[in-house]
Amino acid sequence: MLTFYNEQHAQHRGRHEFFRGEQVPCFEKPERADSVLAELGRRGLGRIVTPHGVPLMSLERIHTPRYLHFLRNAWSEWVALDPANAQKDAFPSVWPVRTLRSDIEPENFAARMGLYSMDSGTPLTAGTWTAAKTGADCAVNAAHALRLGERGAFVLSRPPGHHAGADFFGGYCFLNNAALAAQHLLDDGARKVAIIDIDYHHGNGTQSIFYHRDDVLFVSIHADPRNEYPFYLGHADERGEGAGHGYNMNLPLAAGSSTQAWFTALETACVRIGSFAPDAVVVSLGVDTFVGDPLSRFALQSADYLKIGERLAWLGKPTAFIFEGGYAVKELGVNVVNVLEGYETAL
């Protein structure tokens, strides 16, 4: 397993977030990636390398230029409003919902924060762009490694990415690493790519990016959005539109679902991926399905993640694993590396 590690991930370090109406310490913190890195080193599961930088043009294959421009400059604009802002994270406070317009970019900074975001739980910090951009570099590098012959590659980066859309951030995510990896695989010669998202929360950003396309199959196993974030996307009747009809599969499960129910959904997902016959697979690897995760209500145990890796290996495709959610920091490294080891040992 070749791991691309984002050495800049800790540049994004939020002071707090807003969670269910309260200001709380950030769940998404640097210790998450540190835990996985330590476990990778302990097991010696392949080489760990840093990525080559990729041009912004590569990011524009997924994200809109005006959104990227905002994200690159947001912190400097925030501090320019008031030097004291350097000691505060930036959060949105207004959003252009329903009948409000989003096609015209406001000049007001707070209005643009709302234009490009989906929640108030994702702090924008001094190092957000550096961390997110280096994570995108890792994703593109991992995809390229598959095309050069690697059977498996892992993107160890944060902040995560699967909630980020073409022109918005949220759910702790700013750039969609899974989507960037899939698009690079296609640009690099693949005909079809499958993305399987096994995070507890639906990958709404990834779905929206590929919803009208038939060259990327998106399959997601996640908690029912009627009760769990992101709430407004992830239902079973969302099957894609236009050319993409039939290339989006959501497998929502009720909170508290059994491990058996989860693995039944995984088998359904893998059968669909097999029938799609992709040239490569991208895995949005969230392990917040763990029984001890503070943000989820599923019941997977650490040993179950070995089985997940084994089943994904049986797909028989070059696979890029993208680190997403998982907030039980103590067990996080073991759970993530179990998936990777399960994949490696099953090959």
Phi and psi in degrees as GROMACS dihedral restraints (atoms count N, CA, C in turn):
[ dihedral_restraints ]
;  ai    aj    ak    al  type     phi  dphi    fc
    3     4     5     6     1   -92.2    20    10
    4     5     6     7     1   120.2    20    10
    6     7     8     9     1  -104.6    20    10
    7     8     9    10     1   128.3    20    10
    9    10    11    12     1  -100.5    20    10
   10    11    12    13     1   116.0    20    10
   12    13    14    15     1  -106.4    20    10
   13    14    15    16     1   131.1    20    10
   15    16    17    18     1   -88.1    20    10
   16    17    18    19     1    96.7    20    10
   18    19    20    21     1   -68.3    20    10
   19    20    21    22     1   -13.0    20    10
   21    22    23    24     1   -96.6    20    10
   22    23    24    25     1     5.7    20    10
   24    25    26    27     1   -59.2    20    10
   25    26    27    28     1   -34.0    20    10
   27    28    29    30     1   -73.4    20    10
   28    29    30    31     1    -6.7    20    10
   30    31    32    33     1   -62.1    20    10
   31    32    33    34     1   -27.7    20    10
   33    34    35    36     1   -93.8    20    10
   34    35    36    37     1   104.0    20    10
   36    37    38    39     1  -139.4    20    10
   37    38    39    40     1    94.8    20    10
   39    40    41    42     1   -71.3    20    10
   40    41    42    43     1   145.0    20    10
   42    43    44    45     1   -77.7    20    10
   43    44    45    46     1   -37.3    20    10
   45    46    47    48     1  -163.1    20    10
   46    47    48    49     1   175.2    20    10
   48    49    50    51     1  -143.4    20    10
   49    50    51    52     1   168.6    20    10
   51    52    53    54     1  -104.6    20    10
   52    53    54    55     1   119.2    20    10
   54    55    56    57     1  -129.9    20    10
   55    56    57    58     1   113.2    20    10
   57    58    59    60     1    52.4    20    10
   58    59    60    61     1    44.7    20    10
   60    61    62    63     1    85.3    20    10
   61    62    63    64     1    -0.3    20    10
   63    64    65    66     1  -119.6    20    10
   64    65    66    67     1   149.5    20    10
   66    67    68    69     1   -86.7    20    10
   67    68    69    70     1   119.1    20    10
   69    70    71    72     1  -133.8    20    10
   70    71    72    73     1   161.3    20    10
   72    73    74    75     1   -60.2    20    10
   73    74    75    76     1   149.0    20    10
   75    76    77    78     1   -65.2    20    10
   76    77    78    79     1   131.8    20    10
   78    79    80    81     1   -73.7    20    10
   79    80    81    82     1   -35.3    20    10
   81    82    83    84     1   -89.1    20    10
   82    83    84    85     1   101.6    20    10
   84    85    86    87     1  -137.8    20    10
   85    86    87    88     1   162.3    20    10
   87    88    89    90     1   -57.0    20    10
   88    89    90    91     1   -30.5    20    10
   90    91    92    93     1   -59.7    20    10
   91    92    93    94     1   -21.4    20    10
   93    94    95    96     1   -60.9    20    10
   94    95    96    97     1   -54.3    20    10
   96    97    98    99     1   -67.7    20    10
   97    98    99   100     1   -34.7    20    10
   99   100   101   102     1   -60.3    20    10
  100   101   102   103     1   -39.2    20    10
  102   103   104   105     1   -63.1    20    10
  103   104   105   106     1   -42.5    20    10
  105   106   107   108     1   -69.1    20    10
  106   107   108   109     1   -41.9    20    10
  108   109   110   111     1   -60.3    20    10
  109   110   111   112     1   -43.1    20    10
  111   112   113   114     1   -62.5    20    10
  112   113   114   115     1   -40.8    20    10
  114   115   116   117     1   -70.7    20    10
  115   116   117   118     1   -36.4    20    10
  117   118   119   120     1   -60.2    20    10
  118   119   120   121     1   -43.8    20    10
  120   121   122   123     1   -65.5    20    10
  121   122   123   124     1   -38.8    20    10
  123   124   125   126     1   -63.6    20    10
  124   125   126   127     1   -38.5    20    10
  126   127   128   129     1   -90.9    20    10
  127   128   129   130     1   -15.6    20    10
  129   130   131   132     1    63.0    20    10
  130   131   132   133     1    44.7    20    10
  132   133   134   135     1   -88.4    20    10
  133   134   135   136     1    66.9    20    10
  135   136   137   138     1    89.6    20    10
  136   137   138   139     1   179.5    20    10
  138   139   140   141     1   -77.5    20    10
  139   140   141   142     1   147.4    20    10
  141   142   143   144     1  -118.4    20    10
  142   143   144   145     1   119.8    20    10
  144   145   146   147     1  -128.7    20    10
  145   146   147   148     1   164.5    20    10
  147   148   149   150     1  -100.7    20    10
  148   149   150   151     1   153.3    20    10
  150   151   152   153     1   -83.7    20    10
  151   152   153   154     1   157.4    20    10
  153   154   155   156     1   -79.7    20    10
  154   155   156   157     1   143.0    20    10
  156   157   158   159     1   -66.4    20    10
  157   158   159   160     1   144.0    20    10
  159   160   161   162     1  -115.0    20    10
  160   161   162   163     1   150.9    20    10
  162   163   164   165     1   -69.5    20    10
  163   164   165   166     1   155.5    20    10
  165   166   167   168     1   -57.8    20    10
  166   167   168   169     1   -27.5    20    10
  168   169   170   171     1   -56.9    20    10
  169   170   171   172     1   -34.0    20    10
  171   172   173   174     1   -65.3    20    10
  172   173   174   175     1   -37.6    20    10
  174   175   176   177     1   -70.0    20    10
  175   176   177   178     1   -31.1    20    10
  177   178   179   180     1   -70.3    20    10
  178   179   180   181     1    -9.0    20    10
  180   181   182   183     1   -69.7    20    10
  181   182   183   184     1   -19.9    20    10
  183   184   185   186     1  -119.7    20    10
  184   185   186   187     1   -44.3    20    10
  186   187   188   189     1  -104.7    20    10
  187   188   189   190     1   148.9    20    10
  189   190   191   192     1   -73.4    20    10
  190   191   192   193     1   147.1    20    10
  192   193   194   195     1   -57.5    20    10
  193   194   195   196     1   -39.1    20    10
  195   196   197   198     1   -70.5    20    10
  196   197   198   199     1   -32.8    20    10
  198   199   200   201     1   -67.0    20    10
  199   200   201   202     1   -44.6    20    10
  201   202   203   204     1   -61.9    20    10
  202   203   204   205     1   -39.6    20    10
  204   205   206   207     1   -62.1    20    10
  205   206   207   208     1   -44.2    20    10
  207   208   209   210     1   -60.6    20    10
  208   209   210   211     1   -48.7    20    10
  210   211   212   213     1   -62.8    20    10
  211   212   213   214     1   -38.2    20    10
  213   214   215   216     1   -65.5    20    10
  214   215   216   217     1   -32.6    20    10
  216   217   218   219     1  -109.1    20    10
  217   218   219   220     1    -2.2    20    10
  219   220   221   222     1   -59.8    20    10
  220   221   222   223     1   -43.8    20    10
  222   223   224   225     1   -65.7    20    10
  223   224   225   226     1   -43.4    20    10
  225   226   227   228     1   -64.4    20    10
  226   227   228   229     1   -35.4    20    10
  228   229   230   231     1   -68.5    20    10
  229   230   231   232     1   -38.5    20    10
  231   232   233   234     1   -61.9    20    10
  232   233   234   235     1   -45.2    20    10
  234   235   236   237     1   -71.3    20    10
  235   236   237   238     1   -32.8    20    10
  237   238   239   240     1   -64.3    20    10
  238   239   240   241     1   -27.1    20    10
  240   241   242   243     1   -64.3    20    10
  241   242   243   244     1   -37.2    20    10
  243   244   245   246     1  -164.3    20    10
  244   245   246   247     1   119.8    20    10
  246   247   248   249     1   -53.6    20    10
  247   248   249   250     1   -27.6    20    10
  249   250   251   252     1   -65.8    20    10
  250   251   252   253     1   -18.7    20    10
  252   253   254   255     1   -65.4    20    10
  253   254   255   256     1   -17.1    20    10
  255   256   257   258     1   -61.4    20    10
  256   257   258   259     1   -20.4    20    10
  258   259   260   261     1  -100.6    20    10
  259   260   261   262     1    11.7    20    10
  261   262   263   264     1  -131.4    20    10
  262   263   264   265     1   142.7    20    10
  264   265   266   267     1   -76.2    20    10
  265   266   267   268     1   152.7    20    10
  267   268   269   270     1   -95.3    20    10
  268   269   270   271     1   132.6    20    10
  270   271   272   273     1  -129.7    20    10
  271   272   273   274     1   146.8    20    10
  273   274   275   276     1   -75.3    20    10
  274   275   276   277     1   158.8    20    10
  276   277   278   279     1  -137.2    20    10
  277   278   279   280     1   -11.2    20    10
  279   280   281   282     1  -136.6    20    10
  280   281   282   283     1   151.9    20    10
  282   283   284   285     1  -139.4    20    10
  283   284   285   286     1   143.8    20    10
  285   286   287   288     1   -84.9    20    10
  286   287   288   289     1    71.4    20    10
  288   289   290   291     1   -87.4    20    10
  289   290   291   292     1   154.2    20    10
  291   292   293   294     1    49.9    20    10
  292   293   294   295     1  -103.9    20    10
  294   295   296   297     1   -83.4    20    10
  295   296   297   298     1    -3.8    20    10
  297   298   299   300     1   -81.6    20    10
  298   299   300   301     1   149.9    20    10
  300   301   302   303     1   -83.8    20    10
  301   302   303   304     1   144.0    20    10
  303   304   305   306     1  -124.8    20    10
  304   305   306   307     1     0.5    20    10
  306   307   308   309     1   -80.0    20    10
  307   308   309   310     1   -24.1    20    10
  309   310   311   312     1  -100.4    20    10
  310   311   312   313     1   123.6    20    10
  312   313   314   315     1   -80.0    20    10
  313   314   315   316     1   119.6    20    10
  315   316   317   318     1   -68.7    20    10
  316   317   318   319     1   158.4    20    10
  318   319   320   321     1   -83.5    20    10
  319   320   321   322     1   -30.3    20    10
  321   322   323   324     1   -63.6    20    10
  322   323   324   325     1   130.2    20    10
  324   325   326   327     1   -63.2    20    10
  325   326   327   328     1   -45.7    20    10
  327   328   329   330     1   -60.0    20    10
  328   329   330   331     1   -37.9    20    10
  330   331   332   333     1   -67.0    20    10
  331   332   333   334     1   -37.7    20    10
  333   334   335   336     1   -71.6    20    10
  334   335   336   337     1   -34.1    20    10
  336   337   338   339     1   -57.2    20    10
  337   338   339   340     1   -44.3    20    10
  339   340   341   342     1   -69.5    20    10
  340   341   342   343     1   -36.0    20    10
  342   343   344   345     1   -60.2    20    10
  343   344   345   346     1   -36.9    20    10
  345   346   347   348     1  -104.2    20    10
  346   347   348   349     1    23.0    20    10
  348   349   350   351     1  -139.1    20    10
  349   350   351   352     1   166.9    20    10
  351   352   353   354     1  -125.4    20    10
  352   353   354   355     1    -2.5    20    10
  354   355   356   357     1  -160.5    20    10
  355   356   357   358     1   174.5    20    10
  357   358   359   360     1  -107.1    20    10
  358   359   360   361     1    18.6    20    10
  360   361   362   363     1  -107.0    20    10
  361   362   363   364     1    12.1    20    10
  363   364   365   366     1  -123.3    20    10
  364   365   366   367     1    93.9    20    10
  366   367   368   369     1   -70.7    20    10
  367   368   369   370     1   138.2    20    10
  369   370   371   372     1   -99.7    20    10
  370   371   372   373     1   124.1    20    10
  372   373   374   375     1  -119.5    20    10
  373   374   375   376     1   177.7    20    10
  375   376   377   378     1   -58.4    20    10
  376   377   378   379     1   -34.3    20    10
  378   379   380   381     1  -105.5    20    10
  379   380   381   382     1    13.8    20    10
  381   382   383   384     1   -59.3    20    10
  382   383   384   385     1   -49.0    20    10
  384   385   386   387     1   -62.2    20    10
  385   386   387   388     1   -44.4    20    10
  387   388   389   390     1   -60.4    20    10
  388   389   390   391     1   -46.1    20    10
  390   391   392   393     1   -66.0    20    10
  391   392   393   394     1   -45.2    20    10
  393   394   395   396     1   -67.4    20    10
  394   395   396   397     1   -42.4    20    10
  396   397   398   399     1   -64.9    20    10
  397   398   399   400     1   -41.3    20    10
  399   400   401   402     1   -66.4    20    10
  400   401   402   403     1   -33.9    20    10
  402   403   404   405     1   -63.8    20    10
  403   404   405   406     1   -40.4    20    10
  405   406   407   408     1   -63.2    20    10
  406   407   408   409     1   -39.0    20    10
  408   409   410   411     1   -57.2    20    10
  409   410   411   412     1   -44.9    20    10
  411   412   413   414     1   -59.0    20    10
  412   413   414   415     1   -43.5    20    10
  414   415   416   417     1   -63.9    20    10
  415   416   417   418     1   -45.2    20    10
  417   418   419   420     1   -66.5    20    10
  418   419   420   421     1   -40.7    20    10
  420   421   422   423     1   -62.3    20    10
  421   422   423   424     1   -40.4    20    10
  423   424   425   426     1   -65.0    20    10
  424   425   426   427     1   -42.7    20    10
  426   427   428   429     1   -61.3    20    10
  427   428   429   430     1   -43.0    20    10
  429   430   431   432     1   -64.7    20    10
  430   431   432   433     1   -36.5    20    10
  432   433   434   435     1   -61.6    20    10
  433   434   435   436     1   -36.8    20    10
  435   436   437   438     1   -63.3    20    10
  436   437   438   439     1   -41.0    20    10
  438   439   440   441     1   -69.8    20    10
  439   440   441   442     1   -20.8    20    10
  441   442   443   444     1   -87.9    20    10
  442   443   444   445     1    -1.9    20    10
  444   445   446   447     1   121.1    20    10
  445   446   447   448     1    -7.7    20    10
  447   448   449   450     1   -66.0    20    10
  448   449   450   451     1   139.6    20    10
  450   451   452   453     1   -84.3    20    10
  451   452   453   454     1   -27.5    20    10
  453   454   455   456     1  -146.7    20    10
  454   455   456   457     1   139.6    20    10
  456   457   458   459     1  -140.2    20    10
  457   458   459   460     1   146.5    20    10
  459   460   461   462     1  -125.0    20    10
  460   461   462   463     1   131.2    20    10
  462   463   464   465     1  -100.9    20    10
  463   464   465   466     1   107.2    20    10
  465   466   467   468     1   -99.6    20    10
  466   467   468   469     1    96.6    20    10
  468   469   470   471     1  -151.5    20    10
  469   470   471   472     1   157.4    20    10
  471   472   473   474     1  -149.5    20    10
  472   473   474   475     1   154.3    20    10
  474   475   476   477     1   -64.3    20    10
  475   476   477   478     1   158.7    20    10
  477   478   479   480     1   -69.4    20    10
  478   479   480   481     1  -173.0    20    10
  480   481   482   483     1  -139.8    20    10
  481   482   483   484     1   -17.3    20    10
  483   484   485   486     1   -72.8    20    10
  484   485   486   487     1   -12.3    20    10
  486   487   488   489     1   -87.1    20    10
  487   488   489   490     1   -14.0    20    10
  489   490   491   492     1   -75.5    20    10
  490   491   492   493     1   129.4    20    10
  492   493   494   495     1   -94.1    20    10
  493   494   495   496     1  -171.6    20    10
  495   496   497   498     1   -61.0    20    10
  496   497   498   499     1   -31.0    20    10
  498   499   500   501     1  -141.6    20    10
  499   500   501   502     1    32.8    20    10
  501   502   503   504     1  -157.1    20    10
  502   503   504   505     1   156.0    20    10
  504   505   506   507     1  -114.3    20    10
  505   506   507   508     1   165.8    20    10
  507   508   509   510     1   159.4    20    10
  508   509   510   511     1   168.4    20    10
  510   511   512   513     1    58.4    20    10
  511   512   513   514     1    34.6    20    10
  513   514   515   516     1    74.2    20    10
  514   515   516   517     1     3.3    20    10
  516   517   518   519     1  -112.1    20    10
  517   518   519   520     1   143.2    20    10
  519   520   521   522     1  -123.8    20    10
  520   521   522   523     1   -44.1    20    10
  522   523   524   525     1  -123.2    20    10
  523   524   525   526     1   137.6    20    10
  525   526   527   528     1   -88.2    20    10
  526   527   528   529     1    94.8    20    10
  528   529   530   531     1   -64.7    20    10
  529   530   531   532     1   -38.8    20    10
  531   532   533   534     1   -64.1    20    10
  532   533   534   535     1   -43.7    20    10
  534   535   536   537     1   -65.5    20    10
  535   536   537   538     1   -39.5    20    10
  537   538   539   540     1   -64.1    20    10
  538   539   540   541     1   -40.2    20    10
  540   541   542   543     1   -64.3    20    10
  541   542   543   544     1   -45.5    20    10
  543   544   545   546     1   -62.1    20    10
  544   545   546   547     1   -44.4    20    10
  546   547   548   549     1   -64.7    20    10
  547   548   549   550     1   -39.0    20    10
  549   550   551   552     1   -66.4    20    10
  550   551   552   553     1   -37.6    20    10
  552   553   554   555     1   -58.9    20    10
  553   554   555   556     1   -42.4    20    10
  555   556   557   558     1   -66.4    20    10
  556   557   558   559     1   -44.1    20    10
  558   559   560   561     1   -64.9    20    10
  559   560   561   562     1   -23.9    20    10
  561   562   563   564     1   -93.1    20    10
  562   563   564   565     1     6.5    20    10
  564   565   566   567     1   119.9    20    10
  565   566   567   568     1   -10.6    20    10
  567   568   569   570     1   -67.8    20    10
  568   569   570   571     1   145.8    20    10
  570   571   572   573     1   -86.4    20    10
  571   572   573   574     1   -41.0    20    10
  573   574   575   576     1  -142.1    20    10
  574   575   576   577     1   143.4    20    10
  576   577   578   579     1  -132.3    20    10
  577   578   579   580     1   138.4    20    10
  579   580   581   582     1  -107.1    20    10
  580   581   582   583     1   138.0    20    10
  582   583   584   585     1  -114.5    20    10
  583   584   585   586     1   125.1    20    10
  585   586   587   588     1  -115.6    20    10
  586   587   588   589     1   123.8    20    10
  588   589   590   591     1  -107.5    20    10
  589   590   591   592     1   114.9    20    10
  591   592   593   594     1  -111.6    20    10
  592   593   594   595     1    14.4    20    10
  594   595   596   597     1   -65.7    20    10
  595   596   597   598     1   154.2    20    10
  597   598   599   600     1   -60.2    20    10
  598   599   600   601     1   -31.6    20    10
  600   601   602   603     1  -103.1    20    10
  601   602   603   604     1   141.6    20    10
  603   604   605   606     1   -61.3    20    10
  604   605   606   607     1   137.9    20    10
  606   607   608   609     1   -83.0    20    10
  607   608   609   610     1    71.7    20    10
  609   610   611   612     1   -60.2    20    10
  610   611   612   613     1   -35.9    20    10
  612   613   614   615     1   -65.9    20    10
  613   614   615   616     1   -44.3    20    10
  615   616   617   618     1   -63.8    20    10
  616   617   618   619     1   -43.9    20    10
  618   619   620   621     1   -57.8    20    10
  619   620   621   622     1   -48.8    20    10
  621   622   623   624     1   -64.8    20    10
  622   623   624   625     1   -32.6    20    10
  624   625   626   627     1   -67.1    20    10
  625   626   627   628     1   -37.7    20    10
  627   628   629   630     1  -109.2    20    10
  628   629   630   631     1    11.2    20    10
  630   631   632   633     1   -63.1    20    10
  631   632   633   634     1   -26.0    20    10
  633   634   635   636     1  -105.6    20    10
  634   635   636   637     1    17.3    20    10
  636   637   638   639     1  -120.7    20    10
  637   638   639   640     1   149.7    20    10
  639   640   641   642     1  -110.6    20    10
  640   641   642   643     1     3.3    20    10
  642   643   644   645     1   -92.8    20    10
  643   644   645   646     1    -7.7    20    10
  645   646   647   648     1  -129.2    20    10
  646   647   648   649     1   120.7    20    10
  648   649   650   651     1   -92.8    20    10
  649   650   651   652     1   125.9    20    10
  651   652   653   654     1  -111.9    20    10
  652   653   654   655     1   123.4    20    10
  654   655   656   657     1  -126.3    20    10
  655   656   657   658     1   130.7    20    10
  657   658   659   660     1  -133.1    20    10
  658   659   660   661     1   132.4    20    10
  660   661   662   663     1  -109.1    20    10
  661   662   663   664     1   122.7    20    10
  663   664   665   666     1  -161.7    20    10
  664   665   666   667     1   171.1    20    10
  666   667   668   669     1   -71.7    20    10
  667   668   669   670     1   144.5    20    10
  669   670   671   672     1   -52.7    20    10
  670   671   672   673     1   120.8    20    10
  672   673   674   675     1   -69.6    20    10
  673   674   675   676     1    -8.2    20    10
  675   676   677   678     1   -65.9    20    10
  676   677   678   679     1   -21.0    20    10
  678   679   680   681     1  -124.8    20    10
  679   680   681   682     1   -13.6    20    10
  681   682   683   684     1  -128.4    20    10
  682   683   684   685     1   149.8    20    10
  684   685   686   687     1   -52.8    20    10
  685   686   687   688     1   139.4    20    10
  687   688   689   690     1   -91.8    20    10
  688   689   690   691     1     9.7    20    10
  690   691   692   693     1    69.8    20    10
  691   692   693   694     1   -44.6    20    10
  693   694   695   696     1  -102.4    20    10
  694   695   696   697     1    10.6    20    10
  696   697   698   699     1  -158.6    20    10
  697   698   699   700     1   152.1    20    10
  699   700   701   702     1   117.9    20    10
  700   701   702   703     1    13.9    20    10
  702   703   704   705     1   -82.0    20    10
  703   704   705   706     1   157.3    20    10
  705   706   707   708     1   -66.4    20    10
  706   707   708   709     1   -23.6    20    10
  708   709   710   711     1   -82.8    20    10
  709   710   711   712     1     1.0    20    10
  711   712   713   714     1   -86.9    20    10
  712   713   714   715     1    99.0    20    10
  714   715   716   717     1  -113.4    20    10
  715   716   717   718     1     5.0    20    10
  717   718   719   720     1   101.3    20    10
  718   719   720   721     1   162.4    20    10
  720   721   722   723     1  -133.2    20    10
  721   722   723   724     1   153.8    20    10
  723   724   725   726     1    60.6    20    10
  724   725   726   727     1  -131.5    20    10
  726   727   728   729     1   -61.2    20    10
  727   728   729   730     1   -23.9    20    10
  729   730   731   732     1   -85.7    20    10
  730   731   732   733     1     1.1    20    10
  732   733   734   735     1   -63.3    20    10
  733   734   735   736     1   126.8    20    10
  735   736   737   738     1    92.5    20    10
  736   737   738   739     1    -1.8    20    10
  738   739   740   741     1  -111.1    20    10
  739   740   741   742     1    19.4    20    10
  741   742   743   744     1  -132.2    20    10
  742   743   744   745     1   125.1    20    10
  744   745   746   747     1  -130.3    20    10
  745   746   747   748     1   118.4    20    10
  747   748   749   750     1  -107.6    20    10
  748   749   750   751     1   133.4    20    10
  750   751   752   753     1  -122.7    20    10
  751   752   753   754     1    73.6    20    10
  753   754   755   756     1   -73.7    20    10
  754   755   756   757     1   142.1    20    10
  756   757   758   759     1  -124.1    20    10
  757   758   759   760     1   144.7    20    10
  759   760   761   762     1   -65.8    20    10
  760   761   762   763     1   145.1    20    10
  762   763   764   765     1   -57.3    20    10
  763   764   765   766     1   137.6    20    10
  765   766   767   768     1    88.6    20    10
  766   767   768   769     1     3.6    20    10
  768   769   770   771     1   -59.6    20    10
  769   770   771   772     1   150.3    20    10
  771   772   773   774     1   -75.1    20    10
  772   773   774   775     1   162.9    20    10
  774   775   776   777     1   -61.4    20    10
  775   776   777   778     1   -37.3    20    10
  777   778   779   780     1   -61.2    20    10
  778   779   780   781     1   -42.7    20    10
  780   781   782   783     1   -62.8    20    10
  781   782   783   784     1   -38.7    20    10
  783   784   785   786     1   -65.2    20    10
  784   785   786   787     1   -45.0    20    10
  786   787   788   789     1   -69.8    20    10
  787   788   789   790     1   -27.9    20    10
  789   790   791   792     1   -64.1    20    10
  790   791   792   793     1   -42.1    20    10
  792   793   794   795     1   -64.2    20    10
  793   794   795   796     1   -39.8    20    10
  795   796   797   798     1   -60.7    20    10
  796   797   798   799     1   -41.3    20    10
  798   799   800   801     1   -64.4    20    10
  799   800   801   802     1   -41.4    20    10
  801   802   803   804     1   -59.1    20    10
  802   803   804   805     1   -44.0    20    10
  804   805   806   807     1   -62.6    20    10
  805   806   807   808     1   -44.2    20    10
  807   808   809   810     1   -68.2    20    10
  808   809   810   811     1   -36.5    20    10
  810   811   812   813     1   -62.8    20    10
  811   812   813   814     1   -42.6    20    10
  813   814   815   816     1   -64.3    20    10
  814   815   816   817     1   -42.0    20    10
  816   817   818   819     1   -63.2    20    10
  817   818   819   820     1   -40.6    20    10
  819   820   821   822     1   -60.6    20    10
  820   821   822   823     1   -41.3    20    10
  822   823   824   825     1   -69.9    20    10
  823   824   825   826     1   -27.2    20    10
  825   826   827   828     1   -71.4    20    10
  826   827   828   829     1   -27.5    20    10
  828   829   830   831     1    53.5    20    10
  829   830   831   832     1    61.2    20    10
  831   832   833   834     1   -74.4    20    10
  832   833   834   835     1   162.6    20    10
  834   835   836   837     1   -81.6    20    10
  835   836   837   838     1   -22.9    20    10
  837   838   839   840     1  -156.6    20    10
  838   839   840   841     1   162.1    20    10
  840   841   842   843     1  -125.2    20    10
  841   842   843   844     1   138.6    20    10
  843   844   845   846     1  -114.8    20    10
  844   845   846   847     1   129.3    20    10
  846   847   848   849     1  -110.7    20    10
  847   848   849   850     1   117.7    20    10
  849   850   851   852     1   -79.7    20    10
  850   851   852   853     1    99.7    20    10
  852   853   854   855     1   -92.6    20    10
  853   854   855   856     1    86.5    20    10
  855   856   857   858     1  -100.7    20    10
  856   857   858   859     1   136.0    20    10
  858   859   860   861     1  -116.5    20    10
  859   860   861   862     1    27.6    20    10
  861   862   863   864     1   -79.6    20    10
  862   863   864   865     1    10.9    20    10
  864   865   866   867     1   -80.9    20    10
  865   866   867   868     1    -4.1    20    10
  867   868   869   870     1   -65.6    20    10
  868   869   870   871     1   142.5    20    10
  870   871   872   873     1   -59.2    20    10
  871   872   873   874     1   -28.1    20    10
  873   874   875   876     1   -97.3    20    10
  874   875   876   877     1    10.0    20    10
  876   877   878   879     1   -73.5    20    10
  877   878   879   880     1   136.0    20    10
  879   880   881   882     1   -73.4    20    10
  880   881   882   883     1   -12.8    20    10
  882   883   884   885     1  -111.0    20    10
  883   884   885   886     1     7.3    20    10
  885   886   887   888     1  -135.4    20    10
  886   887   888   889     1   171.1    20    10
  888   889   890   891     1  -137.7    20    10
  889   890   891   892     1    44.4    20    10
  891   892   893   894     1  -106.0    20    10
  892   893   894   895     1   179.9    20    10
  894   895   896   897     1  -128.5    20    10
  895   896   897   898     1    19.3    20    10
  897   898   899   900     1   -67.1    20    10
  898   899   900   901     1   142.0    20    10
  900   901   902   903     1  -101.3    20    10
  901   902   903   904     1   165.2    20    10
  903   904   905   906     1   -56.4    20    10
  904   905   906   907     1   -40.5    20    10
  906   907   908   909     1   -64.0    20    10
  907   908   909   910     1   -26.4    20    10
  909   910   911   912     1   -64.8    20    10
  910   911   912   913     1   -27.1    20    10
  912   913   914   915     1   -71.0    20    10
  913   914   915   916     1   -26.2    20    10
  915   916   917   918     1   -62.9    20    10
  916   917   918   919     1   -43.0    20    10
  918   919   920   921     1   -64.4    20    10
  919   920   921   922     1   -37.0    20    10
  921   922   923   924     1   -62.0    20    10
  922   923   924   925     1   -46.9    20    10
  924   925   926   927     1   -60.4    20    10
  925   926   927   928     1   -40.4    20    10
  927   928   929   930     1   -62.7    20    10
  928   929   930   931     1   -44.4    20    10
  930   931   932   933     1   -65.6    20    10
  931   932   933   934     1   -38.7    20    10
  933   934   935   936     1   -66.6    20    10
  934   935   936   937     1   -34.0    20    10
  936   937   938   939     1   -64.1    20    10
  937   938   939   940     1   -34.0    20    10
  939   940   941   942     1   -66.7    20    10
  940   941   942   943     1   -12.9    20    10
  942   943   944   945     1   -65.4    20    10
  943   944   945   946     1   -24.3    20    10
  945   946   947   948     1    71.1    20    10
  946   947   948   949     1    30.3    20    10
  948   949   950   951     1  -123.6    20    10
  949   950   951   952     1   149.0    20    10
  951   952   953   954     1   -55.1    20    10
  952   953   954   955     1   135.2    20    10
  954   955   956   957     1  -133.8    20    10
  955   956   957   958     1   130.6    20    10
  957   958   959   960     1  -107.0    20    10
  958   959   960   961     1   122.4    20    10
  960   961   962   963     1   -98.3    20    10
  961   962   963   964     1   126.7    20    10
  963   964   965   966     1  -114.0    20    10
  964   965   966   967     1   119.8    20    10
  966   967   968   969     1   -66.4    20    10
  967   968   969   970     1   124.8    20    10
  969   970   971   972     1  -118.7    20    10
  970   971   972   973     1  -113.3    20    10
  972   973   974   975     1   -89.3    20    10
  973   974   975   976     1  -179.7    20    10
  975   976   977   978     1   132.6    20    10
  976   977   978   979     1   113.6    20    10
  978   979   980   981     1  -127.4    20    10
  979   980   981   982     1     4.8    20    10
  981   982   983   984     1   -87.4    20    10
  982   983   984   985     1    83.7    20    10
  984   985   986   987     1   -58.3    20    10
  985   986   987   988     1   -38.1    20    10
  987   988   989   990     1   -59.5    20    10
  988   989   990   991     1   -41.1    20    10
  990   991   992   993     1   -97.5    20    10
  991   992   993   994     1    -4.6    20    10
  993   994   995   996     1   -60.2    20    10
  994   995   996   997     1   -46.9    20    10
  996   997   998   999     1   -60.8    20    10
  997   998   999  1000     1   -44.7    20    10
  999  1000  1001  1002     1   -61.7    20    10
 1000  1001  1002  1003     1   -44.6    20    10
 1002  1003  1004  1005     1   -65.3    20    10
 1003  1004  1005  1006     1   -44.0    20    10
 1005  1006  1007  1008     1   -65.5    20    10
 1006  1007  1008  1009     1   -48.6    20    10
 1008  1009  1010  1011     1   -69.5    20    10
 1009  1010  1011  1012     1   -26.6    20    10
 1011  1012  1013  1014     1   -60.0    20    10
 1012  1013  1014  1015     1   -41.3    20    10
 1014  1015  1016  1017     1   -60.9    20    10
 1015  1016  1017  1018     1   -47.0    20    10
 1017  1018  1019  1020     1   -64.2    20    10
 1018  1019  1020  1021     1   -41.8    20    10
 1020  1021  1022  1023     1   -68.8    20    10
 1021  1022  1023  1024     1   -38.8    20    10
 1023  1024  1025  1026     1   -59.6    20    10
 1024  1025  1026  1027     1   -41.4    20    10
 1026  1027  1028  1029     1   -64.6    20    10
 1027  1028  1029  1030     1   -45.8    20    10
 1029  1030  1031  1032     1   -66.0    20    10
 1030  1031  1032  1033     1   -44.4    20    10
 1032  1033  1034  1035     1   -73.5    20    10
 1033  1034  1035  1036     1   -20.0    20    10
 1035  1036  1037  1038     1   -85.6    20    10
 1036  1037  1038  1039     1   -12.9    20    10
